[in-house]
Amino acid sequence: NDSQRSFTFKNYQFGPLQEENYHRNMQRHRFCDTRKKGGHDCLRHYEILANGCIPVLLGLEHFPQSLMTTLPRPLLWRARELFDMPWTNTEAGPGELPDTAGPRAYEELAQSLLDYTAKYLSTEATARYLLDTLNIPVEGSKVLFLPCMAIDPFPSYLTSSVFH
């Protein structure tokens, strides 16, 4: 259960058609260690938030301000302050939280992140933001999503982020 070693190897447990298992697995955990892999900008950070995990973003200080502008950076910085790795005594179980974390620190931060995610990061919120930005009245409006390819079973979230 060595959190630093886990990224040394690419041991992905889930394939492209195992999305439900992937989400269920995240929902069973409190934290997800995540970082830049192919690039800073990826759906994984949003999936972690939507599944109720607290993302501990290694390298958050290097994320360009122009990318992932909807992420709740102040809350993610708080997560780093409270729960940054390395954690201690994880070999025999969940380990010990750093001394900086109070008794309800996890619950309060997790709820704040879930509330933010529901309010600002859902597909409905994204569609409302798009309409507001274009000065189109939200009431009675619909957003049509046109993917780059007509048949694309694994679209990029960058091209597929508005669904309503």
C-alpha positions as CSV (number, residue, x, y, z in Angstrom):
1,N,0.0,0.0,0.0
2,D,3.0,2.3,-0.6
3,S,1.4,5.4,-2.2
4,Q,4.6,6.7,-3.7
5,R,5.4,3.4,-5.4
6,S,2.0,2.9,-6.9
7,F,2.8,5.3,-9.8
8,T,6.1,3.6,-10.6
9,F,4.1,0.8,-12.4
10,K,1.2,1.2,-14.7
11,N,-1.1,-1.3,-13.0
12,Y,-4.5,-0.1,-14.3
13,Q,-7.2,-2.5,-13.1
14,F,-9.9,-1.4,-15.5
15,G,-10.3,-1.5,-19.2
16,P,-12.3,0.9,-21.4
17,L,-15.5,-1.1,-21.0
18,Q,-15.4,-1.4,-17.2
19,E,-16.5,2.1,-16.4
20,E,-19.1,1.1,-13.7
21,N,-16.4,-1.0,-11.8
22,Y,-14.0,1.9,-12.2
23,H,-16.4,4.4,-10.6
24,R,-17.5,1.9,-7.9
25,N,-13.9,1.4,-6.9
26,M,-13.3,5.1,-6.5
27,Q,-16.5,5.4,-4.4
28,R,-15.0,2.9,-1.9
29,H,-12.0,5.2,-1.2
30,R,-11.6,8.5,0.5
31,F,-8.6,9.7,-1.5
32,C,-7.2,9.4,-4.9
33,D,-3.6,10.2,-5.6
34,T,-3.5,11.8,-9.1
35,R,-1.0,13.7,-11.1
36,K,0.0,14.8,-14.6
37,K,0.4,11.8,-16.8
38,G,-0.2,12.5,-20.5
39,G,-0.9,16.1,-19.7
40,H,-2.3,18.3,-16.9
41,D,-5.8,18.4,-18.4
42,C,-7.7,15.2,-18.0
43,L,-11.1,13.8,-17.1
44,R,-9.6,11.7,-14.3
45,H,-9.5,14.7,-11.9
46,Y,-13.2,15.4,-12.5
47,E,-14.2,11.7,-12.2
48,I,-12.4,11.6,-8.8
49,L,-14.5,14.6,-7.6
50,A,-17.8,13.3,-9.0
51,N,-17.2,9.9,-7.2
52,G,-16.8,11.6,-3.8
53,C,-13.0,11.1,-3.5
54,I,-10.7,13.8,-2.4
55,P,-8.1,14.2,-5.2
56,V,-4.5,14.7,-3.8
57,L,-3.0,16.4,-6.9
58,L,0.8,16.0,-7.0
59,G,2.2,18.9,-8.9
60,L,-0.9,21.1,-8.5
61,E,1.5,24.1,-8.3
62,H,2.6,23.4,-11.9
63,F,-1.0,23.3,-13.4
64,P,-1.2,26.2,-15.8
65,Q,-4.0,28.7,-14.7
66,S,-5.3,28.5,-18.3
67,L,-6.1,24.8,-18.0
68,M,-8.8,23.1,-16.0
69,T,-10.2,26.5,-15.0
70,T,-13.3,25.0,-13.4
71,L,-11.4,22.9,-10.8
72,P,-11.9,24.1,-7.2
73,R,-8.2,25.0,-6.8
74,P,-8.6,26.5,-3.3
75,L,-10.2,23.3,-2.0
76,L,-7.6,21.2,-3.8
77,W,-4.9,23.2,-2.2
78,R,-6.6,22.6,1.2
79,A,-6.6,18.8,0.4
80,R,-2.9,19.0,-0.3
81,E,-2.2,20.9,2.9
82,L,-4.2,18.4,5.0
83,F,-3.6,15.1,3.3
84,D,-0.5,15.3,1.1
85,M,1.7,12.2,0.9
86,P,3.7,10.5,2.1
87,W,1.3,9.1,4.6
88,T,2.7,7.1,7.4
89,N,2.0,3.5,8.6
90,T,0.1,2.5,5.5
91,E,1.6,-1.0,5.3
92,A,-0.9,-2.5,7.8
93,G,-4.0,-0.4,6.9
94,P,-5.3,3.0,6.1
95,G,-2.5,4.8,7.8
96,E,-2.5,7.9,9.9
97,L,-3.7,11.4,8.9
98,P,-1.1,14.2,9.2
99,D,-1.3,16.2,12.5
100,T,-2.6,19.2,10.5
101,A,-5.9,17.4,9.9
102,G,-8.6,18.0,12.5
103,P,-11.1,15.3,13.5
104,R,-13.7,16.2,10.9
105,A,-11.3,17.6,8.3
106,Y,-12.0,14.8,5.8
107,E,-15.8,14.9,6.1
108,E,-15.9,18.7,5.8
109,L,-13.6,18.9,2.8
110,A,-15.2,16.0,1.0
111,Q,-18.7,17.6,1.4
112,S,-17.4,20.9,0.2
113,L,-15.9,19.2,-2.9
114,L,-19.1,17.3,-3.6
115,D,-21.2,20.4,-3.3
116,Y,-18.9,22.3,-5.6
117,T,-18.9,19.5,-8.1
118,A,-22.6,19.3,-8.2
119,K,-23.0,23.0,-8.6
120,Y,-20.3,23.8,-11.1
121,L,-19.0,20.7,-12.8
122,S,-22.0,18.7,-13.9
123,T,-22.9,18.5,-17.5
124,E,-26.0,20.7,-16.8
125,A,-23.9,23.3,-15.1
126,T,-21.5,23.3,-18.1
127,A,-24.4,23.7,-20.5
128,R,-25.8,26.6,-18.4
129,Y,-22.3,28.2,-18.4
130,L,-22.0,27.8,-22.2
131,L,-25.5,29.5,-22.7
132,D,-24.7,32.3,-20.2
133,T,-21.3,32.9,-21.9
134,L,-23.1,33.2,-25.3
135,N,-25.9,35.4,-23.8
136,I,-28.5,32.9,-24.7
137,P,-31.4,32.6,-22.3
138,V,-31.1,29.3,-20.4
139,E,-34.9,28.8,-20.0
140,G,-36.2,26.8,-22.9
141,S,-32.8,26.4,-24.5
142,K,-31.2,23.1,-25.4
143,V,-27.5,22.4,-26.2
144,L,-26.9,20.0,-29.1
145,F,-23.7,18.0,-28.7
146,L,-21.9,17.2,-32.0
147,P,-18.8,14.9,-31.5
148,C,-15.8,15.2,-33.8
149,M,-16.5,11.7,-35.1
150,A,-19.9,10.3,-35.8
151,I,-18.9,6.9,-34.2
152,D,-16.4,7.3,-31.4
153,P,-16.8,4.8,-28.5
154,F,-14.0,6.5,-26.5
155,P,-14.2,10.3,-27.2
156,S,-11.8,12.7,-25.6
157,Y,-13.4,14.6,-22.8
158,L,-12.0,17.8,-24.3
159,T,-14.3,17.3,-27.3
160,S,-17.1,15.8,-25.3
161,S,-17.7,17.9,-22.2
162,V,-21.1,19.4,-22.9
163,F,-24.0,17.0,-23.0
164,H,-27.2,19.0,-22.4
